[in-house]
């Protein structure tokens, strides 16, 4: 950039009106000042410019439209008030301190008149913009070359097709940098290649950045629960269908429960029978998961066939195995929370899950019964008593009630028996739903043993 130009006029340092800005006498177009009867310069107009002549630098917090308004041409002060409102003086003086504009004020009775008359872009700003555009063009060319190089390297991997498409279509900018970094990680991590081949939604996880604007959301919800609603949607850039779960009420307890659901989705989401979390709000108000093909509730009719029901029950048990081993209990197993994803049944909605004992500071956040649980499916010790002390047998009870609800087509009522008519499921439900937790199977392996005679 060319050498920094100095303000036009002489400094009147004793007349500083804004911290960081110096008052300069503004000469007439011919370069002279009017004089009084004693021959002293008679100043009628002054400019306010930054000390130290800093190169122009855009302040943080301005939108693109505000920045363009402030620097694309001379403006009157009333325009600043109209655009920036009560923050007009704060914003405009910050622009001046950053060397972006030159403020102009009237000068009367040896005093600077405020507020300013208006301002003009600083002469150095044009040169700074030219330099910025040159640097941007160089960076854009380098970014384009890197995107093309990575696209060639990714071409042999079908799982990377979404990344290749974005690299080819996305214009220069921060998001293409984000995709370039994701592509580099993909090429160095063999587990990502394998995951992408079996999970068509994997690219959404690779591209996650906790930004809701990356997703398009349907207007109508797919489902609504006690604390959240689920909407269909699509990743804007990868064009992969997703589901977005959002809190209906923004309060501390709801955010904490959704944070628990997000945490478990990240911990166990690689398991084929656990619903994964692909992206999430850093503050825990929403998250993104793959779009399922319905739930056990919507597929209940076909699940009444013995083999299909056995596969579902087995999948639920396998999805619970690792969390149970880590002392995490779901506590809300029901048909609506078992989803069909890419041909597999997955356990979803862990918002009422109990963390390992000792890790939950406020047990009431996951109370059930008439609170946040599902009456009829919750084990007696969950719906009454101390739900924080329940064991895996509580989830076994809920699986038994799930089986009964599917086979009978009826919703269970709390603490009232509901048994299917035929064997072998009737006996299995009896064993799983005994009132005392110690009388039930104590883990998923014991429960799966009951299924040994199911054809």
KOLNUDO-459724 format. One line per field, with one value per residue (C-alpha): residue number from 0; residue in three letters; x, z negated, y. Coordinates in steps of 0.1 Angstrom, whole numbers, m for minus. Each point is the difference from the previous one (the first is absolute). Layout:
REM KOLNUDO-459724
nr	(NUM, ...)
rest	(ALA, ...)
xx	(X, ...)
zz	(Z, ...)
yy	(Y, ...)
This chain:
REM KOLNUDO-459724
nr	(0, 1, 2, 3, 4, 5, 6, 7, 8, 9, 10, 11, 12, 13, 14, 15, 16, 17, 18, 19, 20, 21, 22, 23, 24, 25, 26, 27, 28, 29, 30, 31, 32, 33, 34, 35, 36, 37, 38, 39, 40, 41, 42, 43, 44, 45, 46, 47, 48, 49, 50, 51, 52, 53, 54, 55, 56, 57, 58, 59, 60, 61, 62, 63, 64, 65, 66, 67, 68, 69, 70, 71, 72, 73, 74, 75, 76, 77, 78, 79, 80, 81, 82, 83, 84, 85, 86, 87, 88, 89, 90, 91, 92, 93, 94, 95, 96, 97, 98, 99, 100, 101, 102, 103, 104, 105, 106, 107, 108, 109, 110, 111, 112, 113, 114, 115, 116, 117, 118, 119, 120, 121, 122, 123, 124, 125, 126, 127, 128, 129, 130, 131, 132, 133, 134, 135, 136, 137, 138, 139, 140, 141, 142, 143, 144, 145, 146, 147, 148, 149, 150, 151, 152, 153, 154, 155, 156, 157, 158, 159, 160, 161, 162, 163, 164, 165, 166, 167, 168, 169, 170, 171, 172, 173, 174, 175, 176, 177, 178, 179, 180, 181, 182, 183, 184, 185, 186, 187, 188, 189, 190, 191, 192, 193, 194, 195, 196, 197, 198, 199, 200, 201, 202, 203, 204, 205, 206, 207, 208, 209, 210, 211, 212, 213, 214, 215, 216, 217, 218, 219, 220, 221, 222, 223, 224, 225, 226, 227, 228, 229, 230, 231, 232, 233, 234, 235, 236, 237, 238, 239, 240, 241, 242, 243, 244, 245, 246, 247, 248, 249, 250, 251, 252, 253, 254, 255, 256, 257, 258, 259, 260, 261, 262, 263, 264, 265, 266, 267, 268, 269, 270, 271, 272, 273, 274, 275, 276, 277, 278, 279, 280, 281, 282, 283, 284, 285, 286, 287, 288, 289, 290, 291, 292, 293, 294, 295, 296, 297, 298, 299, 300, 301, 302, 303, 304, 305, 306, 307, 308, 309, 310, 311, 312, 313, 314, 315, 316, 317, 318, 319, 320, 321, 322, 323, 324, 325, 326, 327, 328, 329, 330, 331, 332, 333, 334, 335, 336, 337, 338, 339, 340, 341, 342, 343, 344, 345, 346, 347, 348, 349, 350, 351, 352, 353, 354, 355, 356, 357, 358, 359, 360, 361, 362, 363, 364, 365, 366, 367, 368, 369, 370, 371, 372, 373, 374, 375, 376, 377, 378, 379, 380, 381, 382, 383, 384, 385, 386, 387, 388, 389, 390, 391, 392, 393, 394, 395, 396, 397, 398, 399, 400, 401, 402, 403, 404, 405, 406, 407, 408, 409, 410, 411, 412, 413, 414, 415, 416, 417, 418, 419, 420, 421, 422, 423, 424, 425, 426, 427, 428, 429, 430, 431, 432, 433, 434, 435, 436, 437, 438, 439, 440, 441, 442, 443, 444, 445, 446, 447, 448, 449, 450, 451, 452, 453, 454)
rest	(UNK, UNK, UNK, UNK, UNK, UNK, UNK, UNK, UNK, UNK, UNK, UNK, UNK, UNK, UNK, UNK, UNK, UNK, UNK, UNK, UNK, UNK, UNK, UNK, UNK, UNK, UNK, UNK, UNK, UNK, UNK, UNK, UNK, UNK, UNK, UNK, UNK, UNK, UNK, UNK, UNK, UNK, UNK, UNK, UNK, UNK, UNK, UNK, UNK, UNK, UNK, UNK, UNK, UNK, UNK, UNK, UNK, UNK, UNK, UNK, UNK, UNK, UNK, UNK, UNK, UNK, UNK, UNK, UNK, UNK, UNK, UNK, UNK, UNK, UNK, UNK, UNK, UNK, UNK, UNK, UNK, UNK, UNK, UNK, UNK, UNK, UNK, UNK, UNK, UNK, UNK, UNK, UNK, UNK, UNK, UNK, UNK, UNK, UNK, UNK, UNK, UNK, UNK, UNK, UNK, UNK, UNK, UNK, UNK, UNK, UNK, UNK, UNK, UNK, UNK, UNK, UNK, UNK, UNK, UNK, UNK, UNK, UNK, UNK, UNK, UNK, UNK, UNK, UNK, UNK, UNK, UNK, UNK, UNK, UNK, UNK, UNK, UNK, UNK, UNK, UNK, UNK, UNK, UNK, UNK, UNK, UNK, UNK, UNK, UNK, UNK, UNK, UNK, UNK, UNK, UNK, UNK, UNK, UNK, UNK, UNK, UNK, UNK, UNK, UNK, UNK, UNK, UNK, UNK, UNK, UNK, UNK, UNK, UNK, UNK, UNK, UNK, UNK, UNK, UNK, UNK, UNK, UNK, UNK, UNK, UNK, UNK, UNK, UNK, UNK, UNK, UNK, UNK, UNK, UNK, UNK, UNK, UNK, UNK, UNK, UNK, UNK, UNK, UNK, UNK, UNK, UNK, UNK, UNK, UNK, UNK, UNK, UNK, UNK, UNK, UNK, UNK, UNK, UNK, UNK, UNK, UNK, UNK, UNK, UNK, UNK, UNK, UNK, UNK, UNK, UNK, UNK, UNK, UNK, UNK, UNK, UNK, UNK, UNK, UNK, UNK, UNK, UNK, UNK, UNK, UNK, UNK, UNK, UNK, UNK, UNK, UNK, UNK, UNK, UNK, UNK, UNK, UNK, UNK, UNK, UNK, UNK, UNK, UNK, UNK, UNK, UNK, UNK, UNK, UNK, UNK, UNK, UNK, UNK, UNK, UNK, UNK, UNK, UNK, UNK, UNK, UNK, UNK, UNK, UNK, UNK, UNK, UNK, UNK, UNK, UNK, UNK, UNK, UNK, UNK, UNK, UNK, UNK, UNK, UNK, UNK, UNK, UNK, UNK, UNK, UNK, UNK, UNK, UNK, UNK, UNK, UNK, UNK, UNK, UNK, UNK, UNK, UNK, UNK, UNK, UNK, UNK, UNK, UNK, UNK, UNK, UNK, UNK, UNK, UNK, UNK, UNK, UNK, UNK, UNK, UNK, UNK, UNK, UNK, UNK, UNK, UNK, UNK, UNK, UNK, UNK, UNK, UNK, UNK, UNK, UNK, UNK, UNK, UNK, UNK, UNK, UNK, UNK, UNK, UNK, UNK, UNK, UNK, UNK, UNK, UNK, UNK, UNK, UNK, UNK, UNK, UNK, UNK, UNK, UNK, UNK, UNK, UNK, UNK, UNK, UNK, UNK, UNK, UNK, UNK, UNK, UNK, UNK, UNK, UNK, UNK, UNK, UNK, UNK, UNK, UNK, UNK, UNK, UNK, UNK, UNK, UNK, UNK, UNK, UNK, UNK, UNK, UNK, UNK, UNK, UNK, UNK, UNK, UNK, UNK, UNK, UNK, UNK, UNK, UNK, UNK, UNK, UNK, UNK, UNK, UNK, UNK, UNK, UNK, UNK, UNK, UNK, UNK, UNK, UNK, UNK, UNK, UNK, UNK, UNK, UNK, UNK, UNK, UNK, UNK, UNK, UNK, UNK, UNK, UNK, UNK, UNK, UNK, UNK, UNK)
xx	(0, 12, 14, m26, m13, 0, m32, m6, 4, 18, m6, m20, 10, m14, m35, m3, m37, 1, 26, 24, m9, 19, m16, 15, m8, m15, 13, m20, 2, 29, 19, m3, m19, m20, 15, m14, 9, 31, 12, m7, m15, m38, m10, m37, 4, 21, 6, 4, 26, 17, 33, 29, m14, m11, m7, m38, m14, m36, m14, m16, m38, m10, m22, 10, m28, 11, 36, m10, m22, 28, 28, m14, m4, m4, m29, m19, m3, m38, 7, 21, m28, m25, 22, 16, m25, 11, 34, 8, 26, 17, 2, 10, 28, 13, 1, 20, 24, 6, 10, m30, m17, 8, m26, m8, m12, m9, 23, m16, 11, 33, m20, m6, m38, m14, m14, 20, m14, 8, 29, 18, 20, 36, 22, 21, m30, m1, 37, m7, m29, 20, 27, m27, m15, 34, 7, m35, 6, 33, m16, m31, 23, 20, m32, m14, 31, m1, m37, 6, 30, m20, m29, 22, 14, m36, m14, 7, m20, m38, m5, 17, m24, m17, 34, 10, m32, 4, 36, m10, m31, 8, 14, 31, m4, 0, m23, 22, 29, m21, m7, 37, 10, m27, 13, 36, m12, m20, 31, 21, m27, m8, m29, m18, 2, m15, m27, m10, m6, m26, m15, m13, m3, 37, 10, m23, 20, 33, m13, m15, 8, m29, m16, m38, 2, 17, m35, m33, m29, m36, m28, m21, 14, 3, m5, m4, 9, 0, 30, 9, m14, 16, 0, 11, 27, 31, 36, 3, 33, 1, m37, m4, m34, 2, m23, 4, m11, m7, m10, m36, 9, 33, 6, 29, m15, m10, 35, 16, m21, 6, 37, m2, m16, 27, 28, m14, m5, 37, 12, m19, m11, 25, m20, m24, m29, 4, m12, 31, 2, 16, 2, m13, m3, 29, m26, m21, m32, m1, 17, 0, m4, m6, m35, m17, m25, m26, m2, m12, m33, m4, 11, m20, m22, 29, 19, m28, 18, 21, 33, m3, m8, 29, 24, m13, 3, 35, 11, m14, 20, 32, m5, m3, 29, 29, m19, m12, 36, 9, m28, m22, m37, m24, m32, m22, m1, m33, m10, 4, 36, 11, 7, 7, 32, 15, m16, 11, m20, 17, m7, m6, m11, 24, m12, m14, 30, 17, 37, 23, m8, 18, 1, m35, m2, m37, m20, m33, 10, m7, m30, m27, m36, m22, 32, 21, m3, m24, m27, m8, 35, 20, 9, m17, 33, 4, m35, 1, 27, 35, 5, 37, 8, m16, 20, 0, m31, m20, 8, m8, m35, m5, 10, m26, m26, 11, m5, m35, m10, 11, m17, m33, m3, m8, 19, 10, m14, 23, 3, m27, 10, m2, 8, m1, m23, 24, 33, 30, m4, m25, 24, 28, m20, m11, 37, 11, m28, 0, m7, 32, 32, 18, m25, 7, 30, 28, 17, m5, 18, m24, m29, 13, 2, m38, m1, 19, m32, m15, 0)
zz	(0, 6, m29, m24, 8, m27, m9, 19, m23, m33, m32, m28, m27, m28, 16, m3, m2, 4, m16, 27, 25, 7, 12, 32, 15, 34, 26, 28, 35, 9, m30, m20, m31, m5, m25, m26, m4, m18, 28, m19, 19, m3, m1, 9, 7, m16, 6, m26, 9, m19, m19, 14, 35, m3, 33, 6, m19, m1, m36, m12, m4, 32, 25, 36, 8, m29, 12, 36, m12, m21, 25, 35, 1, m19, m26, m20, m38, 2, 22, m28, m25, 24, 7, m34, m24, m35, 7, 28, m18, m14, 34, 20, m23, m1, 38, m2, m25, 23, 28, 21, 1, m6, m22, 9, m26, m1, m21, m17, m29, m3, m6, 20, 6, m7, 13, 32, 33, 17, 13, 31, 6, m8, 31, m11, m1, 38, 1, m29, 19, 31, m20, m17, 34, 13, m30, 3, 37, m8, m29, 22, 27, m26, m16, 34, 9, m34, 5, 34, m12, m29, 22, 22, m30, m14, 33, m6, m33, 5, m36, 8, 28, m20, m8, 37, 10, m25, 10, 36, m6, m31, 7, m17, m37, m35, 7, 28, m24, m24, 26, 11, m36, m3, 33, m14, m31, 20, 21, m32, m20, 13, m25, 17, 33, m14, m19, 31, 20, m24, m13, 28, m25, m10, 19, m22, m30, 18, 9, m34, m15, m24, 24, 5, 32, 17, 1, 17, m22, 9, m14, m14, m27, 3, m37, m32, m35, m35, 5, 37, 35, 30, 35, 33, 18, 23, m3, 22, 16, m1, 9, m24, m18, m37, m30, m23, m36, m17, m35, m4, m32, m8, m37, m19, m6, 37, 12, m25, 12, 37, m8, m15, 32, 21, m22, 2, 38, 3, m24, 15, 34, 19, m12, 27, m25, m15, 16, 7, m5, 31, m10, m29, m15, m24, m25, 3, 15, 31, 17, 33, 6, 31, 13, m10, 19, m27, m35, m15, m6, 37, 10, m27, 24, 18, m33, m12, 22, m24, 18, 5, m36, m11, 21, m15, m36, 7, 15, m31, m23, 20, 0, m38, m6, m1, m18, m27, m4, m7, m25, 23, 0, 28, m22, 30, 23, 20, 36, 9, m12, 21, 36, 33, 14, 32, m6, m36, m32, m22, m35, 0, m24, m30, m16, m30, m3, m33, m1, m20, m37, m15, 33, m2, m24, 4, 2, 4, 36, 10, m21, 17, m7, 2, 6, 31, 5, 19, m22, 8, 13, m30, m26, m34, m17, 27, m2, m38, m26, 9, 38, m4, m16, 26, 17, 34, m11, 5, 37, 2, m14, 27, 28, m13, 1, 35, 12, m16, 15, 35, m1, m17, 17, m34, m21, m33, m32, m29, m24, 19, 18, 38, 15, 36, 6, 15, m8, m1, m4, m29, m22, 9, m9, m33, m10, 12, m17, m35, m26, m20, 19, m15, 14, 36, 22, m13, 33, 37, 3, m25, 19, 34, m15, m2, 37, 8, 9, 21, 36)
yy	(0, 36, 20, 12, 35, 26, 19, 32, 30, 5, m18, 18, m24, 20, m5, m38, m9, m38, m23, m12, 27, 32, 32, 15, 34, m4, 25, 15, m16, 23, m12, 32, 10, 31, 24, 23, 37, m10, m22, m33, m30, 0, m36, m9, m37, m28, m37, m27, m27, m28, 5, m20, m3, m37, m18, m4, m29, m11, m1, m31, m2, 18, m18, 1, 25, 23, m1, 8, 28, 16, m2, 1, 38, 33, m1, 25, m5, m5, m30, m15, 5, m16, m30, m7, 15, 8, m16, 24, 21, m32, m17, 30, 10, m36, 1, 32, m14, m29, 23, m8, 34, 37, 18, 36, 25, 37, 22, 30, 22, m19, m32, m32, m3, m35, m22, 0, 13, m33, m19, m13, m32, 5, 4, m29, m23, m4, m11, m24, m15, m5, m18, m21, m9, m10, m22, m15, m9, m17, m19, m9, m15, m20, m12, m10, m20, m18, m8, m15, m20, m15, m8, m21, m19, m5, m13, m37, 0, m1, 11, 33, 9, 28, 16, m2, 17, 28, 6, 4, 21, 22, 34, 13, 9, m13, m30, m14, 3, m21, m26, m1, m8, m27, m15, m1, m17, m25, m10, m6, m19, m35, m3, 29, m18, m32, 19, 19, m31, m13, 33, 22, 29, m1, 31, 21, m11, 8, 35, 8, 34, 7, 25, m3, 20, m30, m17, 6, m10, m10, 22, m29, m22, m38, m6, 19, m12, 14, 22, 1, m1, m19, 15, m14, 19, m2, 10, 31, m10, m38, m2, m29, m4, 4, 5, 30, m3, 34, 9, 12, 18, 17, m6, m14, m34, m5, 11, m24, m29, 7, 3, m35, m13, 17, m15, m35, 3, 9, m27, m30, 13, m22, m30, m12, m1, 34, 32, 22, 37, 16, 37, 21, 34, 8, 12, m32, 15, m21, m29, m18, m38, m21, m1, m32, m21, 0, m15, m33, 18, 8, m35, m19, m20, m17, m4, m24, m26, m21, 3, 38, 5, m22, 21, 32, m12, m14, 34, 19, m23, 4, 38, 0, m24, 25, 28, m26, m11, 36, 4, 20, m8, 12, 1, 9, m31, 1, m5, 37, m1, m29, 11, m17, 14, m13, m34, m2, 6, 26, 12, 38, 28, m4, 33, m18, m23, m4, 7, m21, 3, 29, 20, 16, 29, 7, m34, 18, 9, m36, m7, m21, m11, 31, 21, m6, m38, m22, m15, m36, m7, 11, m26, 4, 10, 27, 15, 0, 0, 11, m3, 10, m33, m23, m28, m16, m20, 32, 1, m38, 8, 26, m24, m24, 27, 10, m36, m1, 33, m11, m34, 12, 34, 15, 26, m14, 15, 6, m30, m19, m32, m1, m34, m12, m30, m25, m17, 4, 37, m2, m18, 24, 30, m16, m5, 35, 19, m15, 27, m5, 9, m30, m24, 11, m7, 21, 9, m3, m33, m16, 15, m11, m36, 1, 5, m33, m18, 28, m13)
